[in-house]
Amino acid sequence: MIPRSIARVFVPVLAIASLTSAVALAQDSAEDPEIITRSWYSEWDEAKYAEPFEHLDYVNPNAPKGGDVTIGMVGTFDSMNPFSTLSGTPAALSSSMYERLMSGTADEFKSALYCVLCETIEYPKSKDWVIFHLRHDVTFSDGAPMTAEDVAFTHNKMIAEATPSWRSGVSAMIKEVEALDPYTVKFTFQPDIPRNGLIDQAGATPVMQKAWFEKTGAKLDEKRYETSPGTGAYMLSNYDPGQWVEYKRNPDYWGAAHPMNVGRNNLDTIRVVYFGDTVAAFEAFKAGDITFRQENSSLQWATGYDFPALDKGWVTKETLHNGNIPPAYGFVFNLRREKFQDRNVRLALGLMYNFTWTNDTLQYGLFSQRVSMWQSPGLMAEGLPEGAELEILNGVKDDLPEAIFTEEAFVPHSSGERSLDRKNMRRAIALLAEAGYAPGDDGMMRDAEGKTLDVEVLQYSPSWDRIMKPYVENLVALGVNASYNRIDPNQYQARTQSNDFDMIYDGYANGFEEGSSFTQKYGCADKEDVFNPAGYCNPAIDKIGDEILKVKTYDEMSAMVRAADRIMRYDYFIVPAHMNDSYWVAYYDMYEHPEADKMPPLALGYLDFWWVNQEREAELRAAGALK
């Protein structure tokens, strides 16, 4: 690490050229009542931690440092570059080494961002620009100081080499980024665009080291294992390509005492081991090779936890509350395919999915069915539209069917207790008839040209076989030429990234707030984007997306989300499936977390604010529980 005394030598030399302009800027800011200076930012002008604080409410500020965790992943990786998703498969947590200028918390539904790499931000009420006054003590993992040049370089590097959708989206918001002096960086926003979401986007900028990239010539759009130094609490320790990767806590981490970090980053080592399938991963957990497991399989959760380590009290099995909006997941139609353009076809295929039977018979009744794209009171559409939501819908009425205004918000169909619901099948046959399909002599549904309705359901994980196969069997019973194709993870990633699929189990991650990301997920201009798996496009949604960027209050934003939710549910581009408001976790009984009433609603945080009881760890090792 470069000693602080040596690092200071370089600052005056770098600052001389811009010292006069920086002083003038500071004077102008002090005299201009329209300039706002804070250590936090919120679109709604409120923040839970607006006043100085010692630590976040949900952490244990006295949590001990030390210990390790090993988690399992199914799949593989062939890169340590997290910023290239189109070239190579990056290792899990490979972005964790790079901090952002500002960060949010896990206990605020109306999110705020707080300075991490900065001390304060400064912006006019017009939000035409934002200035970050950087901390002087931030260092990269190699000991070099972080400066405004690194911030500006990272932004420009990402504009040149990051994924096309990110580049186009951010370029439309940020005009330029300039280092005013070594510790002051200014983001100027594009004129004539809505101001909402711009400062959030600037604050979310990760920071990488300019000198390393200039020395190595590395690019962001390439597959590589070499990593640039980051400012984060963890850095790469070692890896075996495709097999495992390990990160270690930086003992010289600059931000350990930062109020945003107190009680966090407690583990010495985080190790991720890759497996070919979920069975192998679970066996490794049972044997003590994996020490923490977040369970996603209802079958495993209900029937698999009866092994010796659990019986001996070595392993703890726990259900914790998850307060996040459940992802809008289900069976996604690829709307880029002509056969799915007719809503009646989509509705007919959806009717053949029996959630009731699937949940009761195959998922042990552990789930409930998702109704809304935003499954949360105040954000999900209910009944007939009224009030502010109705006004918004009237504003885009020319792009909507009358049913949006006359029918209650769409809810998923109900099904009987048998896998094949005959009533729903009759409804599906009628819908396909309206779409121009009729059963041929062989019982297969055919269009006017005699072509069958071919549908491939794509998946990569064997754990989904028991859910997918009954659905596909029901589609076949309807007369659809349906098939279930499970391929390896790399093929799956390649095909889904190139939008080469009919139906997949996927969806959209929505939040308690929507802003600039709304259009990237649902906008017509981004219908080829990986963040829009269905290729969804509706002119009314485009218009609402534009208006979301102009709202002044949370209530206005909520009304727009309810309007969007109503339209999307009517458009039915996802067959709604199960949701879960709990985290299912199992771990060797050496990990501890804050009391239940202290746990934040929006994060499990086992790699963040949990800690290791090292006495208990020693006991488990002595007993032979851990490998």
Secondary structure, DSSP 8 states (H G I E B T S, - for coil): ---HHHHHHHHHHHHHHHHHHHHHHHHHHHH-TTEEEESEE-TTS--TT-S--SS-TTS-TT-----EEEEEEES---BS-TT-SSSS-B-TTTTTT--BSEE--SS-SS--EEESSEEEEEEETT-SEEEEEE-SS-B-TTS-B--HHHHHHHHHHHHHHS-HHHHHHHHTTEEEEEEEETTEEEEEE-TTS--TTHHHHHHT-B---HHHHHHH---TTS--S-----SSSEEEEEEETTTEEEEEE-TT-TTTTSTTTTT----SEEEEEEESSHHHHHHHHHHTS--EEEE--HHHHHHT--SHHHHTT-EEEEEEE--S---EEEEEE-TTSGGG-SHHHHHHHHHT--HHHIIIIISTT--EE---SS-STTTS--SS--HHHHHHHHHTGGGS-THHHHS---------SSSS-HHHHHHHHHHHHHTT-EE-TTS-EE-TTS-B-EEEEEE--GGGHHHHHHHHHHHHHHT-EEEEEE--HHHHHHHHHTT--SEEEEEE---S--SHHHHHHH-GGGTTSTT-TT----HHHHHHHHHHTT--SHHHHHHHHHHHHHHHHHHT-EEE-EE-SEEEEEEETTEE---GGGS-TT---TTTT-EE-HHHHHHHHHHT---
